[in-house]
Amino acid sequence: MNPSFNLSGKIAIVTGASRGIGESIARGLAAHGAHVVISSRKLEACEKVAADIRADGGKAEALTCHIGDMEQIAALFERVEANHGRLDILVNNAAANPYFGHIVDTGLDVFQKTVDVNIRGYFYSSTLGAKLMAKNGGGSIVNIASINGVAPGPKQGIYSITKGAIISMTKAFANECGEMGVRVNAILPGITDTKFASALVKDEKLLGAVTPRIALHRVAQPEEMAGAVVYLASDAASYTTGVCLNVDGGFLAGW
């Protein structure tokens, strides 16, 4: 293993880590030596992922947190500081996408839920994460945005809007947190075969129209997102901040 990618001794939080992209990222960080806090709404699902990581020789624990709830976010970071005294890596991955349909029919309830989780949750987690990292010299925040933040997806209006905000948020935090020793970057996953994206992946007509526009002519698997996050979280990316890295099979190459 290249020492630059060695995360031994690092404490990492991955939100939304009980399945899909978040789970794969958590496994990737643990495989490179990090102690990973598996966080999501359902503790039992988090415990299973943490147990699997430990069974594979990694270090992991489970802590429940709903990223749409400010009190739960605060409790998560307080618990991590109490347990470990530090935070080195934060991966903001938990997201909401409760509505799939025409943008003008977006209900206020689903609008608010999407904004609360995808913007407010990421923002508040980043502020608490950066402050905790700064106490020990710095760290790395990686936001999971989306290609939808650049090229809004059909029937995914409010979700796409929030992902665009995450791209801007990444750059804003990078600009102001560098002096704290905190690097802030994002990855923009393309269409990935997860339960979260099932409404799109299972829509054969829509998928058939989108797939030919992907340079690699296929959707991604969740584990294909982990390598980019490990890089951005590690010392291999020590001079990288404010970057939004496309991990999309070449979908945005034509934009």
Secondary structure, 3 states (H helix, E strand, C coil): CCHHHCCCCCEEEEECCCCHHHHHHHHHHHHCCCEEEEEECCHHHHHHHHHHHHHCCCEEEEEECCCCCHHHHHHHHHHHHHHHCCCCEEEECCCCCCCCECHHHCCHHHHHHHHHHHHHHHHHHHHHHHHHHHCCCCEEEEEECCHHHCCCCCCEHHHHHHHHHHHHHHHHHHHHHHHHCEEEEEEEECCECCCCCHHHHCCHHHHHHHHHHCCCCCCECHHHHHHHHHHHHCHHHCCCCCCEEEECCCHHHHC
